[in-house]
Amino acid sequence: MPHETSLIALIAVGLTLAFALGCVAVRLRLPALVGYLLAGVAVGPFTPGFVGDAKIAHELAEIGVILLMFGVGMHFSIHDLWAVRKLALPGAIVQIAAATGMGVGVSYFWGWSLGAGVVFGLALSVASTVVLLKALEARNRLDTGDGRIAIGWLIVEDLVIVLALVLLPALAGPLGGKAAADGSNLWATLGLALGKVAAFVALMLVVGTRLFPWLLRKVEAIGSRELFTLAVVAQSVGIAYAATEVFGVSFALGAFFAGMVLNASEVGHKAVDKLQPLEDVFAVLFFVSVGMLFDPRVLVEQPLRVLAVLGIIVVGKSLAAVGIVLGLGGARQTALSVSAALAQIGEFSFILAGLGIALELLPPEGQSLIVAGALLSITLNPVAFFLADRWSRERAGEPAERDLVATAAH
């Protein structure tokens, strides 16, 4: 009998190409993720040869996001999140507003509608979870003050975008798109969304902090390494899925809170160690899935628009973040570090673009521009960190000895 091999073929070809091109990228003194992205372009529908299943690739990438955010949550306590609120909360909201405004302004000159501009700007405002966390992890900054601020900033961004995803269908009609078929009331929709998020957070803090560490301790007492690993993976993926299906929270946020409730437990660090190899593999598949969405023709057909998008993501967002952090009393080094961490876009941007097209708000070319901006900004993100580190050292009077080669090796 014939076998369905789409999943196996994608994993085999995608990972093999990612490994080969990643090695080439490192030899050329480029970040390995450039090779992973190019592997995705090679197996995508816009280049000849083998074409991978984009839907399967997206689902595999989601697993990577879940595992990564679960691991980060286990390094992040409620106290850590509360400690960075004065910078992360207003900073993320103002930065989203600034980036959205830039997107609306640029799209206006292109002749797009207000609704298209809002969706486009929101898509350019939110950073990629995987890219940000991998960048901080590679530089040993996850547990630093700047790293916690960047993660807290990202969590606030995710919450805002989750609300935007809920509200866009209700706002589509007034914004010039396809009105919601059920005639949803805006305030009722907003109230329901906020209520679901609050209910999920409360459930995790009240019940989750007691139940899930207890379950892992019981499994650990059995003495089976396989069962403990399985329990950690099942808990991270299961809670993230339930958070999305029941409470309308994103996979990333659900997994983050699932990990955070284990932060104070003695089994937390063992769980992190078990997840690390899986995180690395699925993170590579995330970059492959991004590359598969990229149509290289957009670079030839609309180079100026691509440059405008890249300018908003890498320059506009970075300058806005620096100004916001300094305006809120943060240190210059913190401002530069956070701006570099957020100078890229990713998974939420694609989700927003897809919803915008479905609601007839965003023109199809908007999605191509967003994907091009994501791929190029992800590729350039190590350069942003290099420049931020260099300027920080120069301001502190230290010699800039570390070069881009060392940064790119990560």
Order of alpha helices (4+ residues) and beta strands (2+ residues): alpha-alpha-alpha-alpha-alpha-alpha-alpha-alpha-alpha-alpha-alpha-alpha-alpha-alpha-alpha-alpha-alpha-alpha-alpha-alpha
